[in-house]
Amino acid sequence: MFDTYFFENEPSRYKHMFMPISNEELEKQEKRMGIRFPLELRDFYKQIGYGSLCFYDKDYLDEIMSPESVVDFILQEGCYENDSYRKELDVKKYMPFFDIGDDTFFSLDLSQVDDNGCCPVVYSPEYKPIILSDSLEKFIIEMDKTLDFYEKFFD
């Protein structure tokens, strides 16, 4: 686990903060949802977990959602029961996985999964999706290099 002292006193040592997830919990959420997570996201959960990219970003939440939160969103349960964005999103085509805050989410485009189990990362406004990255891996690499790189898509 992370050492709280260093987060409070040496924040530059920790750029991102992730929480591990057990295989059992991942499988429990997949069973609840009725489908498996896309391979690339599933592997990320298993190897890294979920949590905050750019932990000390003061402008956006930048959170890779927990498997439970993703499933709650898809099933419209918990805090997503009356979510306005949830009502607009076709969850058969788009799987939200990244919360930037203020009811704004990025999703994996499940209709464009490649042979390696990678899906484009998209922001799915009501009319035309904006492709932010070709894959989750590339999205995370961009976020690691440039804080909130996605802002350039919204100018």
C-alpha positions as CSV (number, residue, x, y, z in Angstrom):
1,M,0.0,0.0,0.0
2,F,1.0,3.6,-0.3
3,D,2.7,5.4,2.5
4,T,0.5,8.3,3.6
5,Y,3.4,10.3,4.9
6,F,5.0,10.5,1.4
7,F,1.7,11.5,-0.3
8,E,1.3,14.4,2.2
9,N,4.9,15.5,2.4
10,E,6.5,14.3,-0.9
11,P,3.8,14.4,-3.5
12,S,6.2,14.6,-6.4
13,R,7.2,11.0,-5.7
14,Y,3.7,9.8,-6.7
15,K,2.2,11.0,-10.0
16,H,-0.6,8.4,-10.1
17,M,-2.5,6.5,-7.4
18,F,-4.0,3.1,-8.0
19,M,-5.8,0.6,-5.9
20,P,-5.4,-3.1,-6.6
21,I,-8.4,-5.3,-7.3
22,S,-8.6,-9.1,-6.8
23,N,-9.5,-11.5,-9.6
24,E,-12.5,-12.5,-7.6
25,E,-13.9,-9.0,-7.4
26,L,-13.2,-8.5,-11.1
27,E,-15.1,-11.7,-12.0
28,K,-17.9,-10.8,-9.6
29,Q,-18.4,-7.5,-11.4
30,E,-18.3,-9.2,-14.8
31,K,-20.9,-11.7,-13.7
32,R,-23.1,-8.9,-12.4
33,M,-22.7,-7.0,-15.7
34,G,-23.3,-10.2,-17.8
35,I,-20.2,-9.6,-20.0
36,R,-16.5,-9.5,-19.6
37,F,-14.5,-6.3,-19.6
38,P,-12.6,-5.6,-22.9
39,L,-9.3,-7.4,-22.7
40,E,-7.1,-4.3,-22.5
41,L,-9.1,-2.9,-19.6
42,R,-9.4,-6.3,-17.9
43,D,-5.6,-6.7,-18.1
44,F,-5.1,-3.1,-16.7
45,Y,-7.4,-3.9,-13.7
46,K,-5.5,-7.2,-13.1
47,Q,-2.0,-5.7,-13.4
48,I,-2.5,-2.2,-12.0
49,G,-5.9,-1.7,-10.6
50,Y,-8.0,1.4,-10.7
51,G,-7.7,5.0,-9.4
52,S,-6.3,8.4,-10.2
53,L,-4.1,9.4,-13.1
54,C,-2.3,12.7,-12.4
55,F,-3.3,12.5,-8.7
56,Y,-2.4,16.1,-8.0
57,D,-4.3,17.6,-10.9
58,K,-6.3,20.4,-9.4
59,D,-8.6,20.8,-12.4
60,Y,-10.0,17.4,-13.1
61,L,-10.7,14.1,-11.3
62,D,-9.0,12.0,-13.9
63,E,-10.0,8.6,-12.4
64,I,-10.0,5.2,-14.0
65,M,-13.2,3.9,-12.6
66,S,-13.4,0.8,-10.4
67,P,-15.0,-2.2,-12.0
68,E,-17.9,-1.8,-9.6
69,S,-18.4,1.8,-10.7
70,V,-18.3,0.8,-14.4
71,V,-21.0,-1.8,-13.7
72,D,-23.1,0.5,-11.6
73,F,-23.0,3.0,-14.5
74,I,-23.9,0.4,-17.1
75,L,-26.7,-1.0,-14.9
76,Q,-27.8,2.5,-13.9
77,E,-27.5,1.7,-10.2
78,G,-26.1,3.5,-7.2
79,C,-25.0,7.0,-7.8
80,Y,-25.6,6.6,-11.5
81,E,-29.3,5.8,-11.1
82,N,-30.4,9.3,-12.3
83,D,-27.2,10.3,-14.1
84,S,-28.1,12.4,-17.1
85,Y,-25.0,11.4,-19.1
86,R,-25.8,7.7,-18.5
87,K,-29.2,8.2,-20.0
88,E,-27.6,9.6,-23.3
89,L,-24.9,6.9,-23.6
90,D,-25.4,3.7,-25.6
91,V,-23.8,1.3,-23.1
92,K,-24.0,-1.6,-25.6
93,K,-21.5,0.3,-27.8
94,Y,-19.6,2.4,-25.2
95,M,-18.2,1.3,-21.9
96,P,-17.3,4.2,-19.6
97,F,-14.1,3.7,-17.7
98,F,-12.7,7.2,-17.1
99,D,-14.3,9.9,-15.0
100,I,-12.9,13.4,-15.5
101,G,-15.5,14.9,-13.1
102,D,-18.6,17.0,-13.5
103,D,-20.6,14.1,-15.0
104,T,-18.1,13.7,-17.9
105,F,-16.8,10.3,-18.8
106,F,-14.5,8.8,-21.5
107,S,-15.5,5.4,-22.8
108,L,-14.1,2.5,-24.7
109,D,-15.8,2.0,-28.1
110,L,-16.7,-1.6,-28.0
111,S,-17.8,-1.6,-31.6
112,Q,-14.2,-1.1,-32.7
113,V,-12.3,-3.7,-30.7
114,D,-9.2,-5.0,-32.5
115,D,-7.6,-8.4,-32.6
116,N,-5.6,-7.6,-29.4
117,G,-8.7,-6.7,-27.4
118,C,-8.0,-2.9,-27.6
119,C,-10.7,-0.4,-28.1
120,P,-10.4,3.3,-29.0
121,V,-10.9,5.7,-26.1
122,V,-13.7,8.2,-27.0
123,Y,-15.6,11.0,-25.6
124,S,-19.2,10.3,-26.7
125,P,-21.2,13.4,-26.9
126,E,-24.7,13.1,-28.1
127,Y,-24.0,13.3,-31.8
128,K,-20.5,12.3,-32.9
129,P,-17.8,10.6,-30.7
130,I,-14.4,12.2,-30.4
131,I,-11.6,9.7,-30.6
132,L,-9.0,10.6,-27.9
133,S,-6.7,7.6,-28.4
134,D,-6.5,4.3,-30.4
135,S,-6.2,2.3,-27.1
136,L,-6.3,2.5,-23.4
137,E,-2.5,2.0,-23.3
138,K,-1.9,5.0,-25.6
139,F,-4.4,7.1,-23.6
140,I,-2.5,6.4,-20.4
141,I,0.8,7.1,-22.0
142,E,-0.5,10.5,-23.2
143,M,-1.9,11.3,-19.8
144,D,1.4,10.4,-18.2
145,K,3.3,12.7,-20.6
146,T,0.9,15.6,-20.7
147,L,-1.5,16.4,-17.9
148,D,-5.1,16.5,-19.3
149,F,-3.9,16.1,-22.9
150,Y,-7.5,15.6,-23.8
151,E,-8.3,19.3,-23.4
152,K,-7.0,20.0,-26.9
153,F,-10.0,18.1,-28.3
154,F,-12.4,20.4,-26.6
155,D,-11.1,23.8,-27.9
